[in-house]
Amino acid sequence: MFNRNNTTIMPFENKVWLSSPTMHGDEINYVIEAYETNWMSTVGKNINEVEQFCASKVGVKYGVALSCGTAALHLAVKLAGVKPGDKVFCSDMTFDATVNPVVYEGGVPIFIDAEYDTWNTDPIALEKAFELYPEVKTVVIAHLYGTPGKIDEIKAICKRHNAVIVEDAAESFGATYKGKQTGSFGEFNCISFNGNKIITGSSGGMLLTDDVEMANKVRKWSTQSRENAPWYQHEELGYNYRMSNVVAGVIRGQLPYLYEHISQKKSIYKRYKKGFEGLPVSMNPYDIDNCEPNFWLSCMIIDREAMCKQVRSECEALYLPEKGKSCPTEILETLASYNVEGRPIWKPMHMQPIYRMHSFVTREGCGRAKTNAYMAGGIVGKDGKPVDVGMDIFARGLCLPSDNKMTEKEQDIIIEIVRRCFE
């Protein structure tokens, strides 16, 4: 136990979560409405209201409510025309739900390294990837932890190469880039209402587009591709992907609180930033002049010279304590001992066993992930600094508890725990 100002810090009696649902009471009213009107299936007023609200809020013409964000991404990839064997550029620093739908359609993901300014897809690496693979016509980009990437640069590159953008805004609902909402920058865009997202329905997702024909395709595909016939008639492959009217009721009750949640998350981010002053760490970055994240998760990255020795295998991690230094493993294990949930940064896709043999492109143009790169410490440039930016962020970064029900007192104690890890 740490002794803080001659006071012992005890574990929290109630767990401090990374990001749990924040409910307000309105949600249950819409769930009851679905129950009492007997609209318990995949049609109903809640679904209609959620679709209209999200499309209007994001600034697109059509929203299609689906069972989860992954379902939305799958149908977006399908709309983009990905066929078996097609190569698709994908964000490397992301959760695997961004990438798996490409494989569902038989596509071959090629991973594009991150950049330090936003931790998102590096436009320089993306341009290099088009030089290596000029045949690619679909690019899937994610906005990590609610922070928009360098959208203008990415869009310009994709336009120059006649490539379709599928925008994974699952984590960034409510975030803006140059005053425009994420979820509106691609031809096909997706958001998520998973249990840990800034707005939740316990599950659920949304496909957003300006193309009415594409929106209607998704409505059809997501309801088993039933044809307009007096019997069940099927002429193409369909899916059971439509959102439940009950889940939509929870989301409908949540949506009015979007900006309240963002404000709370931003306050958490700013308190961490202030509380860590003087430590050899920095917070997850964003372009302060052009974007406003939704601050879904507050993350930190440790300065290289302040890292103690840390080794990770596929499923375990070890570290050697060192005075004045720390590492993500030490901090996360210490937080856990105080009943606080943290999490490592998303492990980049090219490091995942399932995708390790796929091509991986950095701004230096490396064309393939190396099977020994993870254990060897990554790909290093001539200057001795990591070329593999995603691997470096993963090695030195962690996600801090960002639950908007966390009190300032609880956060102050968490900040002190982290600070003591560097003593």
ChimeraX attribute file (.defattr): number of C-alpha atoms within 10 A of each C-alpha:
attribute: neighborCount
match mode: 1-to-1
recipient: residues
	/A:1	12
	/A:2	13
	/A:3	11
	/A:4	12
	/A:5	7
	/A:6	7
	/A:7	9
	/A:8	10
	/A:9	16
	/A:10	13
	/A:11	14
	/A:12	13
	/A:13	8
	/A:14	9
	/A:15	13
	/A:16	24
	/A:17	19
	/A:18	19
	/A:19	22
	/A:20	17
	/A:21	19
	/A:22	18
	/A:23	15
	/A:24	10
	/A:25	11
	/A:26	15
	/A:27	20
	/A:28	16
	/A:29	14
	/A:30	22
	/A:31	22
	/A:32	14
	/A:33	17
	/A:34	23
	/A:35	13
	/A:36	10
	/A:37	10
	/A:38	11
	/A:39	17
	/A:40	16
	/A:41	13
	/A:42	20
	/A:43	16
	/A:44	18
	/A:45	17
	/A:46	25
	/A:47	24
	/A:48	16
	/A:49	14
	/A:50	24
	/A:51	23
	/A:52	16
	/A:53	17
	/A:54	25
	/A:55	21
	/A:56	13
	/A:57	14
	/A:58	21
	/A:59	18
	/A:60	19
	/A:61	17
	/A:62	23
	/A:63	27
	/A:64	25
	/A:65	32
	/A:66	32
	/A:67	24
	/A:68	24
	/A:69	25
	/A:70	25
	/A:71	26
	/A:72	31
	/A:73	31
	/A:74	23
	/A:75	27
	/A:76	29
	/A:77	28
	/A:78	16
	/A:79	17
	/A:80	19
	/A:81	14
	/A:82	22
	/A:83	16
	/A:84	13
	/A:85	12
	/A:86	18
	/A:87	22
	/A:88	23
	/A:89	28
	/A:90	26
	/A:91	29
	/A:92	33
	/A:93	30
	/A:94	26
	/A:95	16
	/A:96	17
	/A:97	15
	/A:98	26
	/A:99	30
	/A:100	17
	/A:101	21
	/A:102	28
	/A:103	18
	/A:104	16
	/A:105	18
	/A:106	15
	/A:107	20
	/A:108	23
	/A:109	27
	/A:110	28
	/A:111	30
	/A:112	34
	/A:113	33
	/A:114	30
	/A:115	23
	/A:116	15
	/A:117	14
	/A:118	19
	/A:119	25
	/A:120	27
	/A:121	32
	/A:122	26
	/A:123	25
	/A:124	20
	/A:125	22
	/A:126	27
	/A:127	23
	/A:128	20
	/A:129	25
	/A:130	18
	/A:131	12
	/A:132	14
	/A:133	15
	/A:134	13
	/A:135	14
	/A:136	20
	/A:137	20
	/A:138	23
	/A:139	25
	/A:140	27
	/A:141	28
	/A:142	28
	/A:143	28
	/A:144	27
	/A:145	26
	/A:146	26
	/A:147	30
	/A:148	29
	/A:149	27
	/A:150	22
	/A:151	20
	/A:152	13
	/A:153	15
	/A:154	20
	/A:155	18
	/A:156	12
	/A:157	17
	/A:158	21
	/A:159	12
	/A:160	10
	/A:161	17
	/A:162	13
	/A:163	21
	/A:164	21
	/A:165	24
	/A:166	25
	/A:167	26
	/A:168	33
	/A:169	31
	/A:170	30
	/A:171	31
	/A:172	27
	/A:173	29
	/A:174	26
	/A:175	25
	/A:176	21
	/A:177	21
	/A:178	11
	/A:179	10
	/A:180	16
	/A:181	22
	/A:182	32
	/A:183	32
	/A:184	21
	/A:185	22
	/A:186	22
	/A:187	19
	/A:188	27
	/A:189	28
	/A:190	35
	/A:191	29
	/A:192	31
	/A:193	27
	/A:194	20
	/A:195	16
	/A:196	20
	/A:197	24
	/A:198	32
	/A:199	29
	/A:200	25
	/A:201	27
	/A:202	16
	/A:203	21
	/A:204	27
	/A:205	29
	/A:206	31
	/A:207	32
	/A:208	30
	/A:209	25
	/A:210	18
	/A:211	13
	/A:212	12
	/A:213	10
	/A:214	20
	/A:215	21
	/A:216	13
	/A:217	13
	/A:218	26
	/A:219	21
	/A:220	19
	/A:221	19
	/A:222	24
	/A:223	16
	/A:224	18
	/A:225	20
	/A:226	19
	/A:227	13
	/A:228	9
	/A:229	8
	/A:230	6
	/A:231	8
	/A:232	10
	/A:233	12
	/A:234	13
	/A:235	8
	/A:236	11
	/A:237	11
	/A:238	15
	/A:239	15
	/A:240	14
	/A:241	25
	/A:242	27
	/A:243	25
	/A:244	22
	/A:245	28
	/A:246	26
	/A:247	25
	/A:248	35
	/A:249	26
	/A:250	28
	/A:251	27
	/A:252	30
	/A:253	23
	/A:254	24
	/A:255	20
	/A:256	13
	/A:257	16
	/A:258	14
	/A:259	15
	/A:260	12
	/A:261	23
	/A:262	21
	/A:263	15
	/A:264	18
	/A:265	24
	/A:266	21
	/A:267	16
	/A:268	25
	/A:269	22
	/A:270	14
	/A:271	14
	/A:272	22
	/A:273	18
	/A:274	11
	/A:275	17
	/A:276	18
	/A:277	11
	/A:278	9
	/A:279	15
	/A:280	18
	/A:281	18
	/A:282	17
	/A:283	19
	/A:284	24
	/A:285	16
	/A:286	21
	/A:287	15
	/A:288	9
	/A:289	8
	/A:290	13
	/A:291	21
	/A:292	21
	/A:293	29
	/A:294	25
	/A:295	28
	/A:296	30
	/A:297	26
	/A:298	24
	/A:299	24
	/A:300	23
	/A:301	23
	/A:302	22
	/A:303	16
	/A:304	14
	/A:305	9
	/A:306	18
	/A:307	22
	/A:308	20
	/A:309	13
	/A:310	17
	/A:311	13
	/A:312	13
	/A:313	9
	/A:314	10
	/A:315	5
	/A:316	8
	/A:317	12
	/A:318	12
	/A:319	16
	/A:320	13
	/A:321	16
	/A:322	15
	/A:323	10
	/A:324	15
	/A:325	21
	/A:326	28
	/A:327	26
	/A:328	26
	/A:329	24
	/A:330	21
	/A:331	21
	/A:332	19
	/A:333	15
	/A:334	18
	/A:335	22
	/A:336	16
	/A:337	14
	/A:338	20
	/A:339	17
	/A:340	21
	/A:341	20
	/A:342	23
	/A:343	19
	/A:344	17
	/A:345	25
	/A:346	20
	/A:347	18
	/A:348	24
	/A:349	29
	/A:350	30
	/A:351	23
	/A:352	14
	/A:353	10
	/A:354	9
	/A:355	19
	/A:356	19
	/A:357	15
	/A:358	20
	/A:359	20
	/A:360	27
	/A:361	29
	/A:362	28
	/A:363	20
	/A:364	13
	/A:365	19
	/A:366	19
	/A:367	18
	/A:368	16
	/A:369	24
	/A:370	18
	/A:371	14
	/A:372	12
	/A:373	16
	/A:374	19
	/A:375	11
	/A:376	9
	/A:377	14
	/A:378	21
	/A:379	20
	/A:380	13
	/A:381	11
	/A:382	7
	/A:383	7
	/A:384	8
	/A:385	12
	/A:386	16
	/A:387	21
	/A:388	24
	/A:389	24
	/A:390	29
	/A:391	27
	/A:392	20
	/A:393	25
	/A:394	17
	/A:395	25
	/A:396	22
	/A:397	25
	/A:398	25
	/A:399	22
	/A:400	30
	/A:401	23
	/A:402	27
	/A:403	25
	/A:404	23
	/A:405	16
	/A:406	18
	/A:407	11
	/A:408	12
	/A:409	9
	/A:410	14
	/A:411	20
	/A:412	14
	/A:413	16
	/A:414	21
	/A:415	18
	/A:416	16
	/A:417	20
	/A:418	21
	/A:419	19
	/A:420	16
	/A:421	19
	/A:422	20
	/A:423	10
